[in-house]
Amino acid sequence: MADSVIVTDVAITRQDERITILECGIMTQDSWSTRVTGEIIAEVKRLREKRRWSAQQLSEECKRLGFSLSRSTIADLENGRRMHFGIPELLVLARALDVPPLMLLFRVGAEEQTELLPGEYRAPFRAAEWFSDQGPYPAADQAGIVTTPEEYGWASARALALYRKADACFADEMRFMRRARQYDVQALEAANDRDREAALRWAADYRKSAENARAEREDVRKQAESEGLVPPPAVMSLTPEGEHLIV
């Protein structure tokens, strides 16, 4: 009788020195999940070497971020001796290598196709769009077809749409305020009254546009609350040390 052991809810049967994974049917070691893990790790290794980091340096950076991945674990992953790889590892390695996690999953610009689901090969960019709610699940022949969010409109992703809208409103507000301040300076430096008055009018117009963007962002926050969602933050900033606004 074959020995059996449970590892992360997957039954592994050892028989005749061969390993068969039983998970929703029979899959070999060369399964889709293994191939996906292999692609992610290959990209991790490429980015690590691009930085000229050793596995030890990458391990130390992960530890600094609060999640320990030993040098030997990283080496085992890169050499294919270990194929267990989860979301925590994906997140910390992406942060350590300073790339979006999405770029470890889908190598946009580095390959023409990715195996998005078992046996389903798609353009990496379209796969990334689907993953990040920027497009529908791509059909096999849709590598060059652009689909706007309004065309597929996932109700389940409503919160993402509202948060993106709030960010866009804030960016508009900051842009308008910068322009207003530029015209304030022009008014102060104007050589004559006509130029000064023109600059002040432009400054006032841009401030009005900024107020409209602020009001639109507040409407978005109220809409989110009315739909039972945690609203976008009232305090927003372009950078951690940059301009911010409290409403």
N, C-alpha and C positions, 0 to 999 in steps of 0.2 A: 504494500500500500504506500502511495506517495506521501511524502511529508508535506504538510501545508502550514503556512504561516500568514497572518494577516498584517499587511503593511499599508497604512493610510486607506483602509477600506478596500484594498485590492488584494485578492487572493492570489498568492504565488505558489505554483505547484512545481516541486523539484522531482524530475523523473528522467532517468537515463541521461543525467548530466545536462539536460536541456531545461530552459526556463520558459514557461508559458504563462502569460498574464491573462487572467480571467476578469474581464470588466465589461459588462454588457455584451457578452459573447467572447469568443477567442480572438486575441490579438497577439502578434508576435512582438519581440523586442523592438523590431524595426517598425513600431507603430507610429501613428500620426503624432501622438503626444511626445514620443521620443524625438521625432524629427523637429517638432516645434522647439523643444528644449535645446536641441542641438544648434538650431539656427540662432536662438537667443545667446547662447554661450559663445558661439563663433563671433557674434557681434561684440560681446563683452570683451573677448580676447583681442579683437581688432582694435577696439577703442583703448584698451589698456596699453597695448603695444604702441599705439599712436602717441600716447602720452609718455611713452618710455618708462612706464611703471612696471615694477616687478609684481608678482602675485602677492608678495609680502606687503608692498606699499598699498595695493588695493585693499588688502585685508585690514591694514591699519586705518585706512580712510573709512571703511565700513564700521569698524569699531568706534571711531570718533563720532560717527553718526548715530551710534547707539544700538547697532545690530552686529553681532560678531559672526564673521565668516573667516575661518582660519585660512592660512596660506595653503595648507594641504587640501582643504575643501575646494578652494578655487582651482587648484591644480587638478584635482580629481574631476571637477566639472569640465574644465577645458580639455582634459585628456580622454573624456568619455567614460571614466571609471565610475562616475556618479551621475545619475540622470534625474534624481529627485530635485525639483526646482519649483519653488512656489512664488506666490505674489509678494511676500515680504522680501525675498531675495531680489526679485525684479525691481522693486521700489528702491531698495537701498543701493543696489548696484547702479541703477540709473542716476540716482542722486550723487553717488560717489564719482561717477564718470561725467557728470554734468550734462546729461542728455535727457529728453523726455522719455519716460518709460515706453511710450508708443514707438520710439525709434529703435528700441531693442526688440520689440515684437515684429515690427514691419520695417524692413530696411529700404525705405523710400530713397530712390536715387542710386541704390547699390545693387539692385537686382530687378529683373523685369517681372517676375512672378513670385508669389508666396503661396504656400498651401494653407489657405484660410480655414478650411474645414477638410476633413479627410477626403483626399482625392479632388478637391475643388481648388484650382489654382487661379489666383486673381492678381491684378496689378497691386503692388504694395500700397500705393497712394490711395486707391479706392478702398482697400481693406482698412487702412488707417482712418479714412473718412467715416466708414461705417462704425468702427470701434469708438470713435470720438463724437458720434452723433452729428456728423457733418454730411452724411449721405446715407442712402438705403443700402441694404445688403447688395453688393454688386453682382450683376449677372456676368456670365463668362465672357460675353462680347462687349462689355461696357467700359473698357479701360479708358476710352476717350470721351465718354459721355458725362457731361456735367449735370448734376441734379441739385436743385436748390432745396433748402430745408422746407420751404413752403409746399414743395411738390410731394413730399412724403409725409411730413408733419406727424411725427411720432408723439402721441399724447403722453406716453410714458416719459418723454424727455422734456416735458414742459418746463421743469425747473431750470434745466440747462439753458433753454432759450431765454428765459427771464433774466437769469444772471448775466448772460452775454449782452442782453439789451441794456442792463444797468451799467455794465462796463463801458459799452459804447457811448451811452449818454454822458458818463463821467468824462470820458476822453474828449468828447465834443465840448463839454463845459470848460475843461482846462485849456483846450485849444482856443476857444473864443476869448477866454480871459487873458491869455498871452497876447493875443492880437490887440485887445483893448488896451493893455499896458504899453504895448509898442506905440499905439497912437497917442497915449498919454505923454510919452516921451517926445513924440513929434510935435505935440501941441506946445510943450514947454520950450522946445528948440525952434519953433516956427519963426520965420523972419518977419512975418506980417500978420495982421489980424485975420485976413481971409484964410491963410493956410492954417492958422491956429483953430479957427472955427470949424474948418473942414475936418481937421484931425479929431477934434472933440466930438463931432457928429459921428465919425466912424467909431470912436471909442464907445460912445453911447449905444450904437447899433450892435456892436459886438457884445457889450454887457447884457443887452436885451436877449441876444441869442443864447448867452450863457445861462441866463435866468430860465429861458424856455427849456434848455437841456436839463437843468436842475429839476424843474417841475416835472419833466417827462420821467426822469429817474425816480422821483418820489411816487409818481403814478405806477411805475413798475413795481416798486416795493409794496404799495398798497394792493396791487393786483395779486402779488405772490401771497400776501397775508390772507386775502379773500379766498384763495384757493387752498388754504391750509398748509402753505409752504413756509419754511423759514425764509424770511425776505433777504435780499441782498443787503450787505452792510450799509449803515448810514454813513460810516466813516470810510472813505476810500483814499487811496494814494497811488500815484504813478510809480513811485519807488519807495522802499522803506524809509528813505530820508527825504523824499521829495514832497511836493505840494500835496496837501490833503484838504478835505472839505468836511465839515460837520453840519448835518442838516437836522 
